[in-house]
Each structure stands twice: as structure tokens, then as C-alpha cells.
Amino acid sequence: MAVSLHLLSPLNSGLFQRAITQSGSPFTPGFLGTKESALEDTGRLAQSLGCDGSPGAATEDVVTCLKSKTAQDVLTASSAVYSASHVAFTPIVDGTFLPTSPEDIFAEGSLEARDYILGVTSMEGGIVLYNDLNEKIVSEDTFQEHLEYTMGTYNTNLVQITHAAKFEYLTNATASPRDLQMDFMRMYGDWLFVAPTTRMAREFANAGNPTYLYNFDHVTSFFDHPWIGGASHAEENYYLWPSDVSDMMTQQEKMLGLQMRRMWSNFAKTGNPNSQDLPVTWPQYDQHSRQYLTLSTDMGPGSVRAHLRSKQVFFWNYLVSALARACCTCPGPVSVSAGMSVSLWTAGTLLVGWTLAVGVGMVV
């Protein structure tokens, strides 16, 4: 996400022509803070280190105390400090490097022209494997608990958003723990990575920039989680950056790595990832065709597809976005029985329309 924020900063004007970002977007919920949220995070860090991190503490005193700690002390303490997004010290809208929100930057049309590659993996939600979060989801109740915790990045209409997400992703409340974990991972990946990334592709392409979207979809042969049914978060890096594990790859996987590195190199040099020695032509993404390239060991003309996870993208980028904005003055979650405001009624209408659209197979 840090690289994609550099695309939006006026301080980087003229410094680079093109960029590649993988599994990250400025539109990811909760991953962009404010000066106020940064001060709150710093206060929590200070308190965890034995400094006065209370709201009334003088900034100079807090800084002096923090400077007296070792680097290891700060690193250890920071790992236990989480913001509403469950990640500590997110980038902020500071008025300088990032003058305003990504939404406003695109609306104002103040983006500098650049070439862009961005994409996701086919099971981004596999990131929960890294901290064993999936093992804690063994029933409908635990699914609900972790869903509510995840959706805590929204400070309005949390109950409605949680119910909508459960309705969309929980396929069987009495399913096996493994099936419940799969449902949760699909939800987590779509919410945190797929929907924000496709939105970034749409906004960037609509601004007239050459944009290429990919979906990495190969289950690496030597990993121990083939049951998740796709490539987990960041797995494409094993193919882009050869390492000790490269010797464990099959010949097909090594070829995929060579092809991907050729595409990335072509793009870095010319702004176009294509060349005649590749098995497929990667089309630019645009608002109408919404084509993207599926990266896999059997790449060919059929690897060019359209409308990446369109129903789920619509769910997060339109329905949940409307719910999150429906009651802008509410200080916290709105209960189901609280009654609908006019804007919340609009969001409810979207939900009905979305459900009907799904029934007739609408593609967005």
C-alpha cells in the first residue's frame, strides 16, 4: 500500500514514470489514518513503554521519553499497539505528503499520469494462516466474533455491515470448521485486498493512465495449505524474486517465474508488460471491458478474463461503502432496531437491488 500512496502524493511529481503494487490499495478500509488517529496510536505506544501517553501530555515530553528507549524496546512495544484497522501506525492524511483522501484526489483529477501494474492473489484471505487466526474459527459463533472484530474499522452501522457480510459469505452455519474457515478467508481477502485493488484499477484507468490488473492463481507445489484452494497473500513474490525455495519448484513453476519476471521487466523498461516471447498478450484494464490477466502455469489466450470477482467487488465497493456512509454523524455502531435514516434507507435499497441482481446473474 505504501507504494500506491506514493502514486497519489504531489511530492513525488516527476520522480517516477510507472509503478507496480501487489495486494494493496489506498482504498483498503482502515489502512489510512488521520493526525488524530496517529496521536492516539503514539499515546498507546508511549504508555506501553512507561511514558505519559495521556491526551493531555506535552508532545515534547512524550518524544523525549520515547527517545530514551532502545530501538528493540520500541519495536517490541509497537507490535502490541493496534489501531482500529488492527494494524499499528498506518499512513495518514497529513496535508503534505498526502494532502487529502484518495477519493478526493481522484475526484479532483489532480493525479499525475503514470503507468501502473497492480493485482491480487486468488486467495488473499490466506493471510490469516500466518497468525493461525483460521484455527480459531470453528463454529458460527466464532465466525461471527471474528467478523465483528474485523469489521471494527467501520464506526457507523457496524451491525448492519456485519450482518450483510455474514449473509454474503457464510454458506452453511453448521458446516465443518474447515468450510467455515474457507468462508472467512474468502471474505477477508475480498474485503481487504480484492475490492480495494479493483477500485484502484478502475480509478487509475478512468484517469487516463495505462493500467494492467492481474490475478495470481497458482497453488505452489511445496506449500502445505493446498486446501485453501488458491494462492495465498504475497505468494507471487516467490516467482518474482528467486530464492532458496526456487530449487523446490517444478519446471512449470520455474517457467511461470521466468514469464512473470519478463512481464515485470518489460513494464519497468517500456510501460508495456508484453513481448512476443510471452504466451499471452496482457490487455490494459478499462472501465468497460475490465479485463485482467490470470497468472498461472498454463498461461495462454484463455488467461485473459474480465470482471474479477464482480459480485463481491460490488458488495464491498458499493453496498458496504453506502452502509458505511449512511449515518455520517453517528459516533458508533447503529443497532438493528435503531430505525433507518433517509440515507440508510438508500443503503437498504441497494441491498435489495444487489440481492435481486445476484439472482439474475448481474455482472458489474
Rosetta blueprint (number, residue, H / E / L):
1 M L
2 A H
3 V H
4 S H
5 L H
6 H H
7 L H
8 L H
9 S L
10 P H
11 L H
12 N H
13 S L
14 G L
15 L L
16 F L
17 Q L
18 R E
19 A E
20 I E
21 T E
22 Q E
23 S L
24 G L
25 S L
26 P L
27 F L
28 T L
29 P L
30 G L
31 F L
32 L L
33 G E
34 T L
35 K H
36 E H
37 S H
38 A H
39 L H
40 E H
41 D H
42 T H
43 G H
44 R H
45 L H
46 A H
47 Q H
48 S H
49 L L
50 G L
51 C L
52 D L
53 G L
54 S L
55 P L
56 G L
57 A L
58 A L
59 T H
60 E H
61 D H
62 V H
63 V H
64 T H
65 C H
66 L H
67 K H
68 S L
69 K L
70 T L
71 A H
72 Q H
73 D H
74 V H
75 L H
76 T H
77 A H
78 S H
79 S L
80 A L
81 V L
82 Y L
83 S L
84 A L
85 S L
86 H L
87 V L
88 A L
89 F L
90 T L
91 P L
92 I E
93 V L
94 D L
95 G L
96 T L
97 F L
98 L L
99 P L
100 T L
101 S L
102 P H
103 E H
104 D H
105 I H
106 F H
107 A H
108 E H
109 G L
110 S L
111 L L
112 E L
113 A L
114 R L
115 D E
116 Y E
117 I E
118 L E
119 G E
120 V E
121 T E
122 S L
123 M E
124 E H
125 G H
126 G H
127 I H
128 V H
129 L H
130 Y H
131 N H
132 D L
133 L H
134 N H
135 E H
136 K H
137 I L
138 V L
139 S L
140 E H
141 D H
142 T H
143 F H
144 Q H
145 E H
146 H H
147 L H
148 E H
149 Y H
150 T H
151 M H
152 G H
153 T H
154 Y L
155 N L
156 T L
157 N L
158 L H
159 V H
160 Q H
161 I H
162 T H
163 H H
164 A H
165 A H
166 K H
167 F H
168 E H
169 Y H
170 L L
171 T L
172 N L
173 A L
174 T L
175 A L
176 S L
177 P H
178 R H
179 D H
180 L H
181 Q H
182 M H
183 D H
184 F H
185 M H
186 R H
187 M H
188 Y H
189 G H
190 D H
191 W H
192 L H
193 F H
194 V H
195 A H
196 P H
197 T H
198 T H
199 R H
200 M H
201 A H
202 R H
203 E H
204 F H
205 A H
206 N H
207 A L
208 G L
209 N L
210 P L
211 T E
212 Y E
213 L E
214 Y E
215 N E
216 F E
217 D L
218 H L
219 V L
220 T L
221 S L
222 F L
223 F L
224 D L
225 H L
226 P H
227 W H
228 I H
229 G L
230 G L
231 A L
232 S E
233 H L
234 A L
235 E L
236 E L
237 N H
238 Y H
239 Y H
240 L H
241 W L
242 P L
243 S L
244 D H
245 V H
246 S H
247 D H
248 M H
249 M L
250 T L
251 Q H
252 Q H
253 E H
254 K H
255 M H
256 L H
257 G H
258 L H
259 Q H
260 M H
261 R H
262 R H
263 M H
264 W H
265 S H
266 N H
267 F H
268 A H
269 K H
270 T H
271 G L
272 N L
273 P L
274 N L
275 S L
276 Q L
277 D L
278 L L
279 P L
280 V L
281 T L
282 W L
283 P L
284 Q L
285 Y L
286 D L
287 Q L
288 H L
289 S L
290 R L
291 Q E
292 Y E
293 L E
294 T E
295 L E
296 S L
297 T L
298 D L
299 M L
300 G L
301 P H
302 G H
303 S H
304 V E
305 R E
306 A E
307 H L
308 L L
309 R L
310 S H
311 K H
312 Q H
313 V H
314 F H
315 F H
316 W H
317 N H
318 Y H
319 L H
320 V H
321 S H
322 A H
323 L H
324 A H
325 R H
326 A L
327 C L
328 C L
329 T L
330 C L
331 P L
332 G L
333 P L
334 V L
335 S L
336 V H
337 S H
338 A H
339 G L
340 M L
341 S L
342 V H
343 S H
344 L H
345 W H
346 T H
347 A H
348 G H
349 T H
350 L H
351 L H
352 V H
353 G H
354 W H
355 T H
356 L H
357 A H
358 V H
359 G H
360 V L
361 G L
362 M L
363 V L
364 V L
